[in-house]
Amino acid sequence: MNYDIILSLEAVEDVLRIIIASRSKAAIVKASEQIEQALANDPADAGKHLSEGLYFIDREPLRGFYTIDVSEMTVEIVNVKSV
């Protein structure tokens, strides 16, 4: 069963800012898609737990920070950084 992926407004702004600043826009878009695909299948195992329900996942050149709501079967990507 797949999880629904939700991007916070901050995460969307992060990705757009990184795309604008990047020389390889296609790599950013591809990494973003890879993050979403990995989290949809098995979010707890796809990344690493930081603390208090916050996880992170790396797909070069991005790192996504996210939370999991098992009861709602959703993953919220709360922000994204360049690695």
N, C-alpha and C positions, 0 to 999 in steps of 0.2 A: 504494500500500500504506500503510495507516494504522499509526501508532505507538500502542502501549498507553500510557495515562497512569497514572502512579503518584503518589499524593500521600503525602509523608512525614507522620509523625505531627505534626511541627512545622508543616507547611503546613496541615493540617486544623485544628489549634489556632489558627493565625493567622487563618484564614477565620472560624472561629466567634467569635473575639474581636472581629474587625472587624464581623461581623454584629450582635453584641450591642451594640456601641457606636454603631452607625450608625442614623441616622433613616430611611434608605432601604434597608431590608433587601433589597428586590426588586432594586435596582441592584447590590448586592454579589453576589447569587446569579447574576444575568444576566452580570456581568463574569467571574465564576468559570467559568461555562459557556462563555463566549466564548474564554477563555484555553485551556481544555481542547480545544475544537473546533479552534482555530488550531494548537495544538501537535500534534494527532493527524494533521493533514494534512502539514505541512512544518515541523518544529520549528526547523531551522537558519535558515530564511528568515523565520519568524514573529516572531522576536525579534532581539535584538542580543547579540553575544558580548562578555562582560566580560573574562574571563581564565580560563586553566586549565580549560576545558570548562564554565564557568558562563555561562549566558545569562540574559537577562531579557526579559519581554514586558509591555507595558502595555495594559490594557483598563480605561478609567476606571470606577471609582475605585481599581482594584487594579494592583499590579505583582507579577508572579510571577517567581521565580528558579528556574531549572531546569537539569538536565543531560540529555544525550542519550546513549543507548547504541545505536549504529547496529547492532551485531551482534545485539542482542536485540530491536531495534525497540521500545525503550521510552524514555519521557521521564519523568523523576522531577522533580516540582515539589517543591523542597526548602523553600521558604518563600514567604510572601506578605505584602506590605506595602500600606498605604494610600498612594495617590499624592497 
